[in-house]
Amino acid sequence: MEQIVVFAATNTFMGLSASSHEDVLDLVVSYAKQETIEPLRGALRWILWGLASMAFICTGLVFIVLGVVRASQDLLGNSFQHSWSFVSYFVGVLACGIVVAIALRSIKKDSL
């Protein structure tokens, strides 16, 4: 009588079952998401807040400089006419430089 030997197909490799392989794969995928996607989202949020702040600060700076130029034209009156008319604009540029210097001085964060 012949004996038929049947080999049972098992889902094991190096002592790990198929569900263990899936667990390892899930662990690797979740680790990759944690270390790549989440920091990128944080950086994107940081950049978007910076861009919005920059837009508002630039708009405000334009209004401040226009106000300073107009105020210097009113205050200086007819003293600086014709060839000296650039003085009001120079005062505006000076005010802009002061605001930029204050902004650069207040930057303390080096990285994300």
C-alpha positions, 0 to 999 in steps of 0.5 A: 500500500502506498502512502501519500504524503501531503505537505500542508502549505503554511504561511510562515517565513522564518517563524513568522506568520502571514499576519505578523508580516502584515503587522511589520508592514503596517508598522513600517508604513506608520513609522514612515508616515510619522517621520515624513508626512507629519513633519511636512504638514507642520512645515507647510503650516509654518510656511503658510502662516509666514506667508499670510503674516508677510502679506499683512505686514507688507500691506501695513508697511506700504500704508505706513510709508505712504502716511509718513510721506504724506505727513512729511509733505504737509509738515515741511510745507513749501520749504522743500519744493522743486529740487528738494522735493525728494526729501519727503520720499527720503523720510519715507524710505528712512521710516521703511528702513526703521521698520525693517530693522525692527523686524529683523532684530526681532527674529529669533527662531533659526529653524522650523 
